[in-house]
Amino acid sequence: MAVKKELLDILACPKCKGDIRLNESEEGLVCDNCKLLYHIKDDIPVMLIDEAETLKD
């Protein structure tokens, strides 16, 4: 896994400060509240709201 569980436990969505989870393909972090996907590049989560992808329902 690219992102360690310890890191996932302390990371929060920068927009709503809610919980995030690793998506199924383990290529990004998902905030279910904001419906945003934060991509992971070179094993580093890019937690910038402007670079997040909006998820469809």
N, C-alpha and C positions, 0 to 999 in steps of 0.2 A: 504494500500500500504506500502510495506516495506521501500521504499526510498521516502523521502519527496520531493515535487516539488522544494522547495527552494534549496535542495542539487543538484538535477538534473540541475537546472539553472546555477550552478557554476562549476560543474564537466565538464571535457573535456577529450578526448582520450589522454592517455599519449604518444602514438606513433606519432599521427599527429596533436595533439592539437585541433582537430575538435569537432563538436557537437556529443553528445551521446544521446541515447533515451532508455527508458525502453522497453524490448521486450514484446511480446504479453502475455507470461506466467508470466511476472513480476519476473522472476528468474535471470535476468541478464541485463546488459547494453550493447547496441549495438552501434558500430561505423560503419556507412554505408560506410565511405571512406576507412577504412582499412579492412572491412569485418571481424571484431573481436567481440567476445562476452566476456564481463567481467562478471564473475559470482558474485552473491550476496550470501554471507555466513553469517548467523546469523545477518541479516539486515545490513551488512557492505559490500559495493562494494569492490571487490578485483581488484584494478586498476593496476595490474602488467602485463606488456606485455608478460612475459614468462609464465604466468598462463592463459592467454586469449585463447579462443578457436576460431579457424579459421572457419568462416561460409562458407557454399557452396552457389553458386549463385542460 
